[in-house]
Amino acid sequence: MGHASSLIAIAIAAFVLPLIADRLRVPAVVLEILFGIAAGQAGLALLDESEVVAGLAEVGFFLLMFLSGFEIDFGRIERQGGAQILTGISVFAITIALAWVAANRMGHGPFVTLLLATTSVGLVLPTLRSTGTTSTRLGQAVLISALLADFLTLIGATLVAMVREHGVGWRLLDFPVLFLAIMLLLRAIRRLAWWFPEKFERLFDPRDPDELGIRSTLALMFVCVGLSYLLGVEPILGAFLAGTVFALVFRHRGTLEQKLSGFSFGFLIPVFFIHVGMRFDVGALRRPGVLASALGLLGAAILIKILAALPLLLRRLSLRETLAAGVLLSTRLSLVIAVAEIGARLGVLDRALESEVILLAVVTSTACPVAYRALVSRRSAGAADAARLGSAA
């Protein structure tokens, strides 16, 4: 196919695949990756990787990271108190330790430690909502642990990338400089919102004909991405921090979040995941030992999260609920693919290992939410949590 035909095929797939995913009860993202594999050069060769498709995929990637930060509910985190956050940090610390051991045992480099430590808030939160466990003690523990895992692994991957590209030296100061610049931007936005509240209210007006809310969020994202490029920091961290800044300043975002999610997940983010599938190296999985290595990586990824969830027993969760938490935290999708993209670009992941990671993302994002639903039903989770809260009171 030519470039134009490829773009048309991707546009049609972005519309049709979610409808099929609903019937199959799997995340649409999984079908988008599989479509990219099947229709790309590794499959039927129906899609060509043009500059237009690659550019749209990169913007979709930035939007995916921006929304990951944008969806953080800082009000909810503050309501949880320090004990919940400390528990989440302990879960992450155990995850890193186990991931380090597993990566070394499997003969991989330290970068794989970060891959195994990731999770996917983008799938954790919808799963919690669909089972009615978001506001329970179990749901809050899982959500805080997932948020911390996403944030800390992304920072870790960025630091590794900077050391790999520039070595240990003064260039590492670019990392805190980016944080300082974004903090100054945060203070400026807060001051402006305080001085001109009526102007900022327009950002959240669902009837605004100029869609200033969408414009402002995209402007903030690209400013932070541009700063990241200037400072030599991973641009996806800039996109993530931009979303985090917006979520921190504006706690009540009205319909803006739905608009931005619709705009992003409606086309640009699906293009990114289809593009990931197009770059999937199917041939690498046919090499001797690679498939066995992929299964080992998958088993380690799930076992690590289950064992790391054991501190949640200290939050008065049952063993079954702790197992459910570990299973759901094993869900990996957008961030693990993002970290794998960084590793491939740096040359610390070969094509075979990158393919194993994508396979890991497809399997866990499909199977782990289903397993969580089987372990925790809406009624039993709500009743059990209510009983514990009642006894504690």
Secondary structure, DSSP 8 states (H G I E B T S, - for coil): --HHHHHHHHHHHHHHHHHHHHHHTS-HHHHHHHHHHHHSTTTT------HHHHHHHHHHHHHHHHHHHHT--HHHHHHHHHHHHHHHHHHHHHHHHHHHHHHHHTT--THHHHHHH---HHHHHHHHHHTT-TTSHHHHHHHHHHHHHHHHHHHHHHHHHHHHHH-SSGGGGHHHHHHHHHHHHHHHHHHHHHH-HHHHHGGG-TT-TT-HHHHHHHHHHHHHHHHHHHHT--HHHHHHHHHHHHHHH-S--TTHHHHHHHHIIIIIHHHHHHHHHHT--HHHHTSTTHHHHHHHHHHHHHHHHHHHTGGGGGGT--HHHHHHHHHHHT---HHHHHHHHHHHHHTSS-HHHHHHHHHHHHHHHHHHHHHHHHH--HHHHHHHHHHHHHHH-
